[in-house]
Amino acid sequence: MSDLTKLTITEARDGLAAKEFSAKELADSHIRAIDAGNEALNAYILPTPEKALAMAEASDQRIARGESGPLEGIPLGIKDLFCTKGVRTTACSQILDDFKPTYESTVTQNIWDAGAVLLGKLNNDEFAMGSSNESSAFGCCVNPWRRNGDETNLVPGGSSGGSASAVAANLCLGAVGTDTGGSIRQPAAFTGIVGLKPTYGRCSRWGIVAFASSLDQAGPLAKTVEDAALLLQVMASHDPKDTTSIDTPVPDYRKGLRNGIKGLKIGIPEEYRVDGMPEDIEDLWRKGIDWMKAAGAEIQEVSLPHTKYALPAYYIVAPAEASSNLARYDGVRYGQRIPGDDLLEMYENSRAEGFGAEVKRRILIGTYVLSAGYYDAYYQKAQKIRTLIKNDFTDAFEKVDLLLTPTTPAPAFGIGEVSGDPVQMYLNDVFTVTVNMAGLPGLSVPAGLSSEGTPLGLQLIAKPLDEETLLQAGYALEEAAGPLPVPENWWNK
Amino acid sequence: MKVDEATVRHIARLARIKVTDEEAKNLETELSAILTWVEQLGEVDTRNVAPLTSVVQMSMKKREDQVSDGDCADDIIANAPEVADHFFVVPKVVE
């Protein structure tokens, strides 16, 4: 039997349906791949092989009875931000200690209801705060890609770094992540895979460890655009337990996937041509424009004048909401407690010990901008800027159907290369964060390699709730770019 | 915007995070850098702009005012560091 871990979800579904292999064999191949490769990649912080085999056996029984769900027997990895019943969930923070949720997040419940198999919990930046996975309490996850002729370990991006690394290294068929400022799309670009951030509210946030509630959104990381469509199909739902979840029917995302993009109008935002952008990225963007033109799309320059303010505004809104959301970690109801002489000192000790440096930095920034006398100057101001950013997109979408941009301003960097300066690290999200600020859906598609031999992605942005057109254009982009080379396996023991 | 060490200590107290002297010094530099960087937002005229409250227009759903969950005290205390029966235990707060 050929290596089952190299299949796409679409191919694995066909193979399972044709009884070429069983769900158990499929799970088993992945468990062996994780055994061999996870030590070097650190993508899984908690593999769950026994659970995977039990779930796969149950899948095989359902397949035998002709009761297959849409993801029946498909082995997936889950970012450690999703609460999984009875399975340790830490957000990769020490403060959650050995937390075992007594409930299941809506998105993961949807996935299990569709028949998928849990391979384990995946690494991420602590509380999803980061763009490199370096802030994880479990240590950095490693990108399966390396630069040409160079053995330096590269970051997989973040915060869904484990999800991206696991998909790219065939340690799962697909993964579930979250995106607050680029946390699905940036790591997808860094590892040469597809990453989709849906419209805010398309997937329920219930049971996901909260970072910045007005920005957080769950989405898939996958090997192909079609796989991403399959995963989103199951993840998306209206959920009465999340008041921000959108109550509109979930369309069939694969239906129009192959319809092509003839006649679609694609906007190129001039403000995304930032100073000092590497030649590689410029070239790739130009290529992307040519591909879309060749496929019959109409290209138009558009302007999003407030683009440069999105990132600084984000670094007010996100820490403000984080400081409020993370107030719950006090060493009383769950997680790690460090004793103190009184209640206040117990709080202070528990939080000092439990949170990492980046998380503390953001809580303190958030506390500062929300503190008495500063609310209007910072949070209110940033929320007004968000309105302007959203208006920019609304104006652009009166002229075009989609926007095409690079996903990141540079390819993957080495571990430790950027960690010294927080603001430098934040600049990684300059092209992705606008999408979160406006609540729009965005898709990163692998589109080529940098001069260093590492992957680069292009991003498509659509109108709210227009994931169908987004995926349709993503499919066309993927077809035009052709298959990317795969990274050479250096990570197996 | 520069923050001084006293301000760092004040917000750390508000955020209930103990900071060491060394951390306070580093945070003074780091927080000042971030707050200076976000100052560029001052260039934007937002006088007649409403703050964004919702990214997708919809009215908030309200559920019936009925008990829909509960009777799961064991679940609620399952992960607590210290419990007595169905209570969370904290250091003494009243003398």
Interface residues (C-beta under 8 A of the other chain):
Chain A: D98 F99 K100 T102 Y103 T199 Y200 G201 S214 P240 T243 T244 I246 D247 H306 K308 Y309 P312 A313 Y315 I316 S323 A327 D330 G331 V332 R333 Y334 G335 Q336 R337 P339 G340 D341 D342 L343 L344 E345 M346 Y347 E348 N349 R351 A352 F355 K360 R361 I363 L364 I365 T367 Y368 S371 Y378 Q380 K381 A382 Q383 K384 I385 R386 T387 L388 K390 D421 P422 V423 A438 G439 P464 L465
Chain B: V3 T7 V8 I11 A12 R13 L14 A15 R16 I17 K18 V19 E23 L27 E30 L31 A33 I34 L35 W37 V38 Q40 L41 V44 T46 V49 A50 P51 L52 T53 S54 V55 V56 M58 M60 K61 R63 C72 D75 I76 A78 N79 A80 P81 E82 F88 V90 P91 K92 V93
